[in-house]
Amino acid sequence: DIVLTQSPTTLSVTPGETVSLSCRASHSIGINLHWYQQKTNESPRLLIKYASQSISGSPSKFSASGSGTDFTLNINSVEFDDVSSYFCQQTQNWPLTFGSGTKLEIK
Amino acid sequence: EVQLVESGGGLVRPGKSMKLSCAASGFTFSNYYMAWVRKAPAKGLEWVASINAGGGKTYYRDSVKGRFSISRDDAKSTLYLQMDSLRSEDTATYYCARLVDDWGQGVMVTVSS
């Protein structure tokens, strides 16, 4: 199985900061890596697909990059509405796997 | 607008069965792979099963193989998950998804005596 390791586990930031979240795959997955935001008691919401493709209707403050085994999600100018957990997912191989998530908190 | 609406969750005793349904609308259901993903309390997201367009291929995570069965009725635009021999570790919110783009609101399944 492909293991996705996300770091950090928790990130506490000041409003206005720009942050980077990491997702590392145990094996190369090309660009078959997707990022989701999940707020408490809500379903996951797709932010970025195929490593760097923005989603129509998704705020431009979210961007991502990477390929192979190293991937990064960037969030510009963090605000209170961004408080969520962020998950990465690979669709390169079965079984599909998710990272354990990064929880974003606001100081 | 894509809509995925799950139903059929609730409380069930260990060893019993439950069937989840997901009514899809806003897209041509028959053209897409569909999936079930779950999230247990205080845990991360976990893919459960997928089915290809047409229903000829199914895929499962190891922990549910032989116990869960994913199926679809394209005429009704509905996805199903038959869950047998349920265990306490199957307790989770189950999401129907048109991976990667669209997710339902989720339905809670609690396996407890």
Interface residues (C-beta under 8 A of the other chain):
Chain A: H34 Y36 Q38 S43 P44 R45 L46 K49 I55 F87 Q89 T91 W94 P95 L96 T97 F98 G99 S100 G101
Chain B: A35 V37 G44 L45 E46 W47 S50 Y59 Y60 R61 D62 Y95 L99 V100 D101 D102 W103 G104 Q105 G106
